[in-house]
């Protein structure tokens, strides 16, 4: 697929190749799920909705199917955002886990 003359996205199986667990398509995890995402390099400094679930790619579009209460938190950092932005990461996790604000800065 990677070598398709028209590019990966033009391959006839492009959408299916990113479909995880086709045998589990009927399963759902109904509890809240937090998906933390570092920004792609080109998006640094751009104005982006930090809580919007990413859309427009076959791999990410299916997440809502399995996690109907999917929530997102973008972090202005790269792939290793817990190390690059620990304060933002911790705050997002504490907020999602509904940890009381006792002594947090």
N, CA, C and O atoms as CSV, one atom per row, in Angstrom:
chain,resi,resn,atom,element,x,y,z
A,1,UNK,N,N,0.816,-1.196,0.000
A,1,UNK,CA,C,0.000,0.000,0.000
A,1,UNK,C,C,0.862,1.264,0.000
A,1,UNK,O,O,0.520,2.252,-0.649
A,2,UNK,N,N,1.975,1.228,0.725
A,2,UNK,CA,C,2.827,2.409,0.826
A,2,UNK,C,C,3.405,2.794,-0.530
A,2,UNK,O,O,3.731,3.958,-0.761
A,3,UNK,N,N,3.534,1.810,-1.432
A,3,UNK,CA,C,4.139,2.061,-2.736
A,3,UNK,C,C,3.111,2.289,-3.841
A,3,UNK,O,O,3.473,2.319,-5.017
A,4,UNK,N,N,1.855,2.446,-3.491
A,4,UNK,CA,C,0.808,2.657,-4.486
A,4,UNK,C,C,1.152,3.891,-5.319
A,4,UNK,O,O,1.507,4.929,-4.760
A,5,UNK,N,N,1.053,3.793,-6.647
A,5,UNK,CA,C,1.440,4.913,-7.513
A,5,UNK,C,C,0.687,6.215,-7.226
A,5,UNK,O,O,1.245,7.298,-7.405
A,6,UNK,N,N,-0.550,6.127,-6.793
A,6,UNK,CA,C,-1.325,7.336,-6.509
A,6,UNK,C,C,-1.171,7.813,-5.077
A,6,UNK,O,O,-1.797,8.796,-4.682
A,7,UNK,N,N,-0.352,7.134,-4.298
A,7,UNK,CA,C,-0.183,7.477,-2.893
A,7,UNK,C,C,-1.021,6.565,-2.012
A,7,UNK,O,O,-1.989,5.960,-2.473
A,8,UNK,N,N,-0.655,6.472,-0.779
A,8,UNK,CA,C,-1.315,5.591,0.186
A,8,UNK,C,C,-2.823,5.813,0.226
A,8,UNK,O,O,-3.596,4.854,0.224
A,9,UNK,N,N,-3.243,7.079,0.262
A,9,UNK,CA,C,-4.663,7.400,0.396
A,9,UNK,C,C,-5.489,6.952,-0.812
A,9,UNK,O,O,-6.707,6.813,-0.705
A,10,UNK,N,N,-4.848,6.727,-1.949
A,10,UNK,CA,C,-5.563,6.327,-3.161
A,10,UNK,C,C,-5.705,4.815,-3.295
A,10,UNK,O,O,-6.416,4.335,-4.178
A,11,UNK,N,N,-5.045,4.071,-2.439
A,11,UNK,CA,C,-5.133,2.608,-2.487
A,11,UNK,C,C,-6.559,2.180,-2.116
A,11,UNK,O,O,-7.173,2.770,-1.227
A,12,UNK,N,N,-7.077,1.171,-2.787
A,12,UNK,CA,C,-8.469,0.754,-2.571
A,12,UNK,C,C,-8.733,0.235,-1.156
A,12,UNK,O,O,-9.879,0.264,-0.707
A,13,UNK,N,N,-7.736,-0.225,-0.460
A,13,UNK,CA,C,-7.912,-0.744,0.907
A,13,UNK,C,C,-7.520,0.262,1.985
A,13,UNK,O,O,-7.445,-0.094,3.161
A,14,UNK,N,N,-7.273,1.495,1.603
A,14,UNK,CA,C,-6.788,2.504,2.556
A,14,UNK,C,C,-7.670,2.601,3.807
A,14,UNK,O,O,-7.159,2.517,4.924
A,15,UNK,N,N,-8.962,2.773,3.639
A,15,UNK,CA,C,-9.864,2.916,4.785
A,15,UNK,C,C,-9.929,1.681,5.649
A,15,UNK,O,O,-10.014,1.793,6.872
A,16,UNK,N,N,-9.891,0.502,5.048
A,16,UNK,CA,C,-9.968,-0.743,5.803
A,16,UNK,C,C,-8.681,-1.063,6.549
A,16,UNK,O,O,-8.717,-1.707,7.598
A,17,UNK,N,N,-7.558,-0.625,6.025
A,17,UNK,CA,C,-6.280,-1.008,6.634
A,17,UNK,C,C,-6.101,-0.420,8.022
A,17,UNK,O,O,-5.310,-0.933,8.813
A,18,UNK,N,N,-6.819,0.643,8.326
A,18,UNK,CA,C,-6.697,1.273,9.633
A,18,UNK,C,C,-7.789,0.829,10.600
A,18,UNK,O,O,-7.866,1.337,11.719
A,19,UNK,N,N,-8.613,-0.090,10.192
A,19,UNK,CA,C,-9.718,-0.537,11.032
A,19,UNK,C,C,-9.214,-1.585,12.016
A,19,UNK,O,O,-8.958,-2.730,11.642
A,20,UNK,N,N,-9.076,-1.187,13.259
A,20,UNK,CA,C,-8.576,-2.090,14.289
A,20,UNK,C,C,-9.654,-3.077,14.717
A,20,UNK,O,O,-10.829,-2.720,14.806
A,21,UNK,N,N,-9.257,-4.304,14.977
A,21,UNK,CA,C,-10.137,-5.301,15.563
A,21,UNK,C,C,-11.457,-5.488,14.885
A,21,UNK,O,O,-12.494,-5.305,15.523
A,22,UNK,N,N,-11.477,-5.853,13.593
A,22,UNK,CA,C,-12.778,-6.005,12.928
A,22,UNK,C,C,-13.689,-7.017,13.621
A,22,UNK,O,O,-14.911,-6.928,13.509
A,23,UNK,N,N,-13.103,-7.976,14.335
A,23,UNK,CA,C,-13.924,-8.952,15.059
A,23,UNK,C,C,-14.589,-8.346,16.294
A,23,UNK,O,O,-15.521,-8.926,16.853
A,24,UNK,N,N,-14.110,-7.184,16.713
A,24,UNK,CA,C,-14.635,-6.542,17.917
A,24,UNK,C,C,-15.486,-5.319,17.613
A,24,UNK,O,O,-15.735,-4.509,18.506
A,25,UNK,N,N,-15.930,-5.169,16.388
A,25,UNK,CA,C,-16.693,-3.973,16.007
A,25,UNK,C,C,-17.969,-3.792,16.816
A,25,UNK,O,O,-18.473,-2.675,16.928
A,26,UNK,N,N,-18.488,-4.849,17.370
A,26,UNK,CA,C,-19.723,-4.766,18.140
A,26,UNK,C,C,-19.484,-4.291,19.573
A,26,UNK,O,O,-20.443,-3.942,20.263
A,27,UNK,N,N,-18.247,-4.268,20.036
A,27,UNK,CA,C,-17.943,-3.912,21.424
A,27,UNK,C,C,-17.883,-2.405,21.614
A,27,UNK,O,O,-17.475,-1.663,20.721
A,28,UNK,N,N,-18.302,-1.970,22.804
A,28,UNK,CA,C,-18.257,-0.558,23.165
A,28,UNK,C,C,-17.760,-0.442,24.605
A,28,UNK,O,O,-18.020,-1.312,25.437
A,29,UNK,N,N,-17.045,0.640,24.883
A,29,UNK,CA,C,-16.639,0.974,26.240
A,29,UNK,C,C,-17.365,2.263,26.571
A,29,UNK,O,O,-16.972,3.340,26.123
A,30,UNK,N,N,-18.427,2.149,27.360
A,30,UNK,CA,C,-19.350,3.265,27.565
A,30,UNK,C,C,-18.862,4.317,28.556
A,30,UNK,O,O,-19.411,5.418,28.599
A,31,UNK,N,N,-17.861,4.006,29.337
A,31,UNK,CA,C,-17.381,4.987,30.321
A,31,UNK,C,C,-16.548,6.058,29.628
A,31,UNK,O,O,-16.093,5.857,28.502
A,32,UNK,N,N,-16.346,7.189,30.286
A,32,UNK,CA,C,-15.547,8.257,29.677
A,32,UNK,C,C,-14.115,7.797,29.389
A,32,UNK,O,O,-13.508,7.064,30.169
A,33,UNK,N,N,-13.603,8.245,28.263
A,33,UNK,CA,C,-12.230,7.942,27.844
A,33,UNK,C,C,-11.565,9.256,27.464
A,33,UNK,O,O,-12.131,10.058,26.722
A,34,UNK,N,N,-10.358,9.470,27.979
A,34,UNK,CA,C,-9.595,10.666,27.630
A,34,UNK,C,C,-8.503,10.285,26.654
A,34,UNK,O,O,-7.678,9.414,26.932
A,35,UNK,N,N,-8.505,10.942,25.513
A,35,UNK,CA,C,-7.490,10.728,24.493
A,35,UNK,C,C,-6.634,11.980,24.458
A,35,UNK,O,O,-7.070,13.027,23.978
A,36,UNK,N,N,-5.425,11.870,24.963
A,36,UNK,CA,C,-4.511,13.011,24.962
A,36,UNK,C,C,-3.639,12.936,23.724
A,36,UNK,O,O,-3.104,11.880,23.385
A,37,UNK,N,N,-3.503,14.069,23.053
A,37,UNK,CA,C,-2.834,14.120,21.766
A,37,UNK,C,C,-1.857,15.283,21.742
A,37,UNK,O,O,-2.219,16.419,22.050
A,38,UNK,N,N,-0.619,14.994,21.377
A,38,UNK,CA,C,0.341,16.055,21.126
A,38,UNK,C,C,0.056,16.639,19.751
A,38,UNK,O,O,-0.423,15.928,18.867
A,39,UNK,N,N,0.335,17.896,19.560
A,39,UNK,CA,C,0.092,18.536,18.264
A,39,UNK,C,C,1.142,18.094,17.260
A,39,UNK,O,O,2.315,17.938,17.599
A,40,UNK,N,N,0.713,17.894,16.024
A,40,UNK,CA,C,1.706,17.642,14.973
A,40,UNK,C,C,2.655,18.824,14.872
A,40,UNK,O,O,2.275,19.956,15.172
A,41,UNK,N,N,3.859,18.575,14.461
A,41,UNK,CA,C,4.901,19.600,14.437
A,41,UNK,C,C,4.461,20.863,13.717
A,41,UNK,O,O,4.726,21.967,14.193
A,42,UNK,N,N,3.799,20.723,12.586
A,42,UNK,CA,C,3.378,21.882,11.796
A,42,UNK,C,C,2.283,22.701,12.448
A,42,UNK,O,O,2.022,23.823,12.015
A,43,UNK,N,N,1.631,22.172,13.483
A,43,UNK,CA,C,0.524,22.872,14.132
A,43,UNK,C,C,0.977,23.721,15.320
A,43,UNK,O,O,0.149,24.383,15.946
A,44,UNK,N,N,2.247,23.717,15.638
A,44,UNK,CA,C,2.715,24.471,16.808
A,44,UNK,C,C,2.321,25.938,16.690
A,44,UNK,O,O,2.577,26.588,15.677
A,45,UNK,N,N,1.706,26.431,17.727
A,45,UNK,CA,C,1.309,27.828,17.750
A,45,UNK,C,C,0.012,28.125,17.015
A,45,UNK,O,O,-0.496,29.243,17.100
A,46,UNK,N,N,-0.534,27.154,16.298
A,46,UNK,CA,C,-1.778,27.374,15.570
A,46,UNK,C,C,-2.951,27.376,16.545
A,46,UNK,O,O,-2.872,26.774,17.616
A,47,UNK,N,N,-4.026,28.046,16.179
A,47,UNK,CA,C,-5.221,28.042,17.009
A,47,UNK,C,C,-6.019,26.785,16.673
A,47,UNK,O,O,-6.548,26.649,15.569
A,48,UNK,N,N,-6.098,25.884,17.625
A,48,UNK,CA,C,-6.784,24.609,17.431
A,48,UNK,C,C,-7.681,24.381,18.640
A,48,UNK,O,O,-7.295,24.687,19.768
A,49,UNK,N,N,-8.870,23.847,18.410
A,49,UNK,CA,C,-9.755,23.485,19.517
A,49,UNK,C,C,-9.061,22.379,20.309
A,49,UNK,O,O,-8.886,21.269,19.807
A,50,UNK,N,N,-8.673,22.676,21.525
A,50,UNK,CA,C,-7.868,21.729,22.302
A,50,UNK,C,C,-8.670,20.560,22.850
A,50,UNK,O,O,-8.086,19.597,23.347
A,51,UNK,N,N,-9.996,20.620,22.770
A,51,UNK,CA,C,-10.795,19.510,23.304
A,51,UNK,C,C,-11.576,18.776,22.222
A,51,UNK,O,O,-12.379,17.898,22.540
A,52,UNK,N,N,-11.364,19.110,20.960
A,52,UNK,CA,C,-12.086,18.451,19.873
A,52,UNK,C,C,-11.435,17.112,19.537
A,52,UNK,O,O,-10.212,17.006,19.455
A,53,UNK,N,N,-12.255,16.113,19.349
A,53,UNK,CA,C,-11.761,14.806,18.919
A,53,UNK,C,C,-11.350,14.925,17.455
A,53,UNK,O,O,-12.150,15.359,16.626
A,54,UNK,N,N,-10.110,14.546,17.124
A,54,UNK,CA,C,-9.669,14.645,15.728
A,54,UNK,C,C,-10.560,13.841,14.786
A,54,UNK,O,O,-11.018,12.751,15.130
A,55,UNK,N,N,-10.795,14.378,13.619
A,55,UNK,CA,C,-11.624,13.737,12.595
A,55,UNK,C,C,-10.913,13.825,11.250
A,55,UNK,O,O,-10.026,14.655,11.049
A,56,UNK,N,N,-11.324,12.952,10.336
A,56,UNK,CA,C,-10.838,13.052,8.976
A,56,UNK,C,C,-9.790,12.032,8.577
A,56,UNK,O,O,-9.205,12.141,7.500
A,57,UNK,N,N,-9.542,11.047,9.420
A,57,UNK,CA,C,-8.593,9.986,9.088
A,57,UNK,C,C,-9.235,8.658,9.475
A,57,UNK,O,O,-9.808,8.551,10.559
A,58,UNK,N,N,-9.154,7.644,8.612
A,58,UNK,CA,C,-9.820,6.365,8.907
A,58,UNK,C,C,-9.426,5.762,10.256
A,58,UNK,O,O,-10.250,5.129,10.915
A,59,UNK,N,N,-8.185,5.953,10.666
A,59,UNK,CA,C,-7.754,5.373,11.936
A,59,UNK,C,C,-8.425,6.077,13.116
A,59,UNK,O,O,-8.951,5.420,14.015
A,60,UNK,N,N,-8.407,7.399,13.112
A,60,UNK,CA,C,-8.964,8.125,14.251
A,60,UNK,C,C,-10.482,8.215,14.221
A,60,UNK,O,O,-11.116,8.310,15.272
A,61,UNK,N,N,-11.068,8.188,13.039
A,61,UNK,CA,C,-12.524,8.289,12.939
A,61,UNK,C,C,-13.240,7.121,13.600
A,61,UNK,O,O,-14.386,7.267,14.026
A,62,UNK,N,N,-12.600,5.985,13.694
A,62,UNK,CA,C,-13.262,4.819,14.276
A,62,UNK,C,C,-13.260,4.826,15.804
A,62,UNK,O,O,-14.015,4.068,16.412
A,63,UNK,N,N,-12.443,5.653,16.436
A,63,UNK,CA,C,-12.355,5.635,17.894
A,63,UNK,C,C,-13.707,5.910,18.545
A,63,UNK,O,O,-14.054,5.286,19.548
A,64,UNK,N,N,-14.468,6.843,17.977
A,64,UNK,CA,C,-15.784,7.166,18.545
A,64,UNK,C,C,-16.743,5.981,18.474
A,64,UNK,O,O,-17.675,5.891,19.273
A,65,UNK,N,N,-16.525,5.087,17.538
A,65,UNK,CA,C,-17.372,3.889,17.439
A,65,UNK,C,C,-17.201,3.021,18.692
A,65,UNK,O,O,-18.182,2.513,19.234
A,66,UNK,N,N,-15.995,2.858,19.135
A,66,UNK,CA,C,-15.709,1.997,20.285
A,66,UNK,C,C,-15.848,2.722,21.618
A,66,UNK,O,O,-16.129,2.104,22.646
A,67,UNK,N,N,-15.649,4.028,21.592
A,67,UNK,CA,C,-15.699,4.833,22.815
A,67,UNK,C,C,-16.702,5.970,22.623
A,67,UNK,O,O,-16.309,7.077,22.256
A,68,UNK,N,N,-17.988,5.718,22.864
A,68,UNK,CA,C,-19.000,6.744,22.602
A,68,UNK,C,C,-18.844,8.000,23.457
A,68,UNK,O,O,-19.327,9.065,23.072
A,69,UNK,N,N,-18.175,7.895,24.617
A,69,UNK,CA,C,-17.926,9.069,25.461
A,69,UNK,C,C,-16.448,9.444,25.375
A,69,UNK,O,O,-15.772,9.607,26.391
A,70,UNK,N,N,-15.968,9.575,24.149
A,70,UNK,CA,C,-14.565,9.902,23.903
A,70,UNK,C,C,-14.352,11.397,24.050
A,70,UNK,O,O,-15.058,12.209,23.452
A,71,UNK,N,N,-13.367,11.735,24.855
A,71,UNK,CA,C,-13.011,13.134,25.071
A,71,UNK,C,C,-11.556,13.305,24.648
A,71,UNK,O,O,-10.772,12.359,24.715
A,72,UNK,N,N,-11.206,14.479,24.226
A,72,UNK,CA,C,-9.842,14.711,23.757
A,72,UNK,C,C,-9.236,15.910,24.463
A,72,UNK,O,O,-9.934,16.833,24.883
A,73,UNK,N,N,-7.930,15.869,24.578
A,73,UNK,CA,C,-7.178,17.007,25.098
A,73,UNK,C,C,-5.890,17.096,24.299
A,73,UNK,O,O,-5.013,16.239,24.404
A,74,UNK,N,N,-5.793,18.148,23.501
A,74,UNK,CA,C,-4.549,18.379,22.761
A,74,UNK,C,C,-3.579,19.113,23.672
A,74,UNK,O,O,-3.965,19.945,24.494
A,75,UNK,N,N,-2.321,18.780,23.500
A,75,UNK,CA,C,-1.259,19.399,24.282
A,75,UNK,C,C,-0.293,20.030,23.296
A,75,UNK,O,O,0.097,19.402,22.312
A,76,UNK,N,N,0.092,21.267,23.556
A,76,UNK,CA,C,1.012,21.958,22.659
A,76,UNK,C,C,2.421,21.424,22.868
A,76,UNK,O,O,3.287,22.096,23.428
A,77,UNK,N,N,2.624,20.207,22.406
A,77,UNK,CA,C,3.909,19.516,22.532
A,77,UNK,C,C,3.937,18.422,21.484
A,77,UNK,O,O,2.971,18.227,20.747
A,78,UNK,N,N,5.032,17.722,21.425
A,78,UNK,CA,C,5.178,16.654,20.447
A,78,UNK,C,C,4.680,15.323,20.967
A,78,UNK,O,O,3.772,15.262,21.796
A,79,UNK,N,N,5.281,14.266,20.476
A,79,UNK,CA,C,4.852,12.913,20.801
A,79,UNK,C,C,5.030,12.591,22.282
A,79,UNK,O,O,4.251,11.817,22.840
A,80,UNK,N,N,6.028,13.163,22.919
A,80,UNK,CA,C,6.322,12.862,24.321
A,80,UNK,C,C,5.824,13.989,25.222
A,80,UNK,O,O,6.583,14.542,26.018
A,81,UNK,N,N,4.544,14.324,25.087
A,81,UNK,CA,C,4.007,15.467,25.815
A,81,UNK,C,C,4.053,15.327,27.331
A,81,UNK,O,O,4.152,16.350,28.008
A,82,UNK,N,N,3.986,14.114,27.920
A,82,UNK,CA,C,4.106,14.069,29.380
A,82,UNK,C,C,5.452,14.631,29.866
A,82,UNK,O,O,5.530,15.233,30.937
A,83,UNK,N,N,6.501,14.428,29.071
A,83,UNK,CA,C,7.805,14.975,29.429
A,83,UNK,C,C,7.951,16.432,28.977
A,83,UNK,O,O,8.582,17.238,29.660
A,84,UNK,N,N,7.371,16.759,27.836
A,84,UNK,CA,C,7.513,18.100,27.277
A,84,UNK,C,C,6.596,19.126,27.948
A,84,UNK,O,O,6.943,20.303,28.047
A,85,UNK,N,N,5.447,18.685,28.398
A,85,UNK,CA,C,4.472,19.589,29.020
A,85,UNK,C,C,3.841,18.895,30.229
A,85,UNK,O,O,2.640,18.627,30.228
A,86,UNK,N,N,4.639,18.604,31.259
A,86,UNK,CA,C,4.115,17.837,32.398
A,86,UNK,C,C,2.993,18.539,33.158
A,86,UNK,O,O,2.062,17.883,33.623
A,87,UNK,N,N,3.068,19.855,33.290
A,87,UNK,CA,C,2.024,20.561,34.043
A,87,UNK,C,C,0.675,20.471,33.334
A,87,UNK,O,O,-0.348,20.213,33.969
A,88,UNK,N,N,0.674,20.681,32.027
A,88,UNK,CA,C,-0.567,20.600,31.249
A,88,UNK,C,C,-1.099,19.167,31.283
A,88,UNK,O,O,-2.302,18.949,31.430
A,89,UNK,N,N,-0.205,18.202,31.147
A,89,UNK,CA,C,-0.606,16.788,31.175
A,89,UNK,C,C,-1.231,16.430,32.515
A,89,UNK,O,O,-2.296,15.815,32.564
A,90,UNK,N,N,-0.572,16.814,33.596
A,90,UNK,CA,C,-1.092,16.515,34.933
A,90,UNK,C,C,-2.444,17.174,35.176
A,90,UNK,O,O,-3.360,16.538,35.699
A,91,UNK,N,N,-2.575,18.445,34.799
A,91,UNK,CA,C,-3.848,19.150,34.992
A,91,UNK,C,C,-4.976,18.470,34.221
A,91,UNK,O,O,-6.080,18.313,34.742
A,92,UNK,N,N,-4.701,18.070,32.989
A,92,UNK,CA,C,-5.730,17.416,32.178
A,92,UNK,C,C,-6.145,16.087,32.806
A,92,UNK,O,O,-7.332,15.761,32.855
A,93,UNK,N,N,-5.176,15.332,33.279
A,93,UNK,CA,C,-5.492,14.043,33.901
A,93,UNK,C,C,-6.263,14.231,35.206
A,93,UNK,O,O,-7.236,13.521,35.459
A,94,UNK,N,N,-5.834,15.183,36.034
A,94,UNK,CA,C,-6.539,15.430,37.297
A,94,UNK,C,C,-7.970,15.894,37.045
A,94,UNK,O,O,-8.890,15.479,37.750
A,95,UNK,N,N,-8.160,16.755,36.039
A,95,UNK,CA,C,-9.502,17.239,35.693
A,95,UNK,C,C,-10.367,16.073,35.196
A,95,UNK,O,O,-11.519,15.934,35.606
A,96,UNK,N,N,-9.811,15.242,34.319
A,96,UNK,CA,C,-10.563,14.111,33.782
A,96,UNK,C,C,-10.926,13.116,34.880
A,96,UNK,O,O,-12.040,12.592,34.909
A,97,UNK,N,N,-9.993,12.864,35.770
A,97,UNK,CA,C,-10.228,11.913,36.861
A,97,UNK,C,C,-11.015,12.524,38.005
A,97,UNK,O,O,-11.329,11.846,38.984
A,98,UNK,N,N,-11.337,13.816,37.882
A,98,UNK,CA,C,-12.138,14.541,38.861
A,98,UNK,C,C,-11.499,14.511,40.242
A,98,UNK,O,O,-12.169,14.286,41.249
A,99,UNK,N,N,-10.195,14.740,40.268
A,99,UNK,CA,C,-9.465,14.794,41.535
A,99,UNK,C,C,-9.701,16.175,42.141
A,99,UNK,O,O,-9.537,17.183,41.453
A,100,UNK,N,N,-10.085,16.239,43.416
A,100,UNK,CA,C,-10.319,17.534,44.061
A,100,UNK,C,C,-9.083,18.428,43.983
A,100,UNK,O,O,-7.950,17.946,43.987
A,101,UNK,N,N,-9.320,19.715,43.913
A,101,UNK,CA,C,-8.250,20.711,43.747
A,101,UNK,C,C,-7.654,21.091,45.097
A,101,UNK,O,O,-7.651,22.271,45.448
A,102,UNK,N,N,-7.157,20.142,45.852
A,102,UNK,CA,C,-6.575,20.410,47.168
A,102,UNK,C,C,-5.087,20.718,47.012
A,102,UNK,O,O,-4.262,19.823,46.830
A,103,UNK,N,N,-4.777,21.987,47.088
A,103,UNK,CA,C,-3.379,22.395,47.061
A,103,UNK,C,C,-2.730,22.399,45.691
A,103,UNK,O,O,-1.518,22.588,45.581
A,104,UNK,N,N,-3.528,22.190,44.629
A,104,UNK,CA,C,-2.924,22.288,43.292
A,104,UNK,C,C,-2.700,23.737,42.958
A,104,UNK,O,O,-3.499,24.604,43.311
A,105,UNK,N,N,-1.602,23.994,42.273
A,105,UNK,CA,C,-1.293,25.377,41.882
A,105,UNK,C,C,-2.144,25.795,40.721
A,105,UNK,O,O,-2.030,26.925,40.248
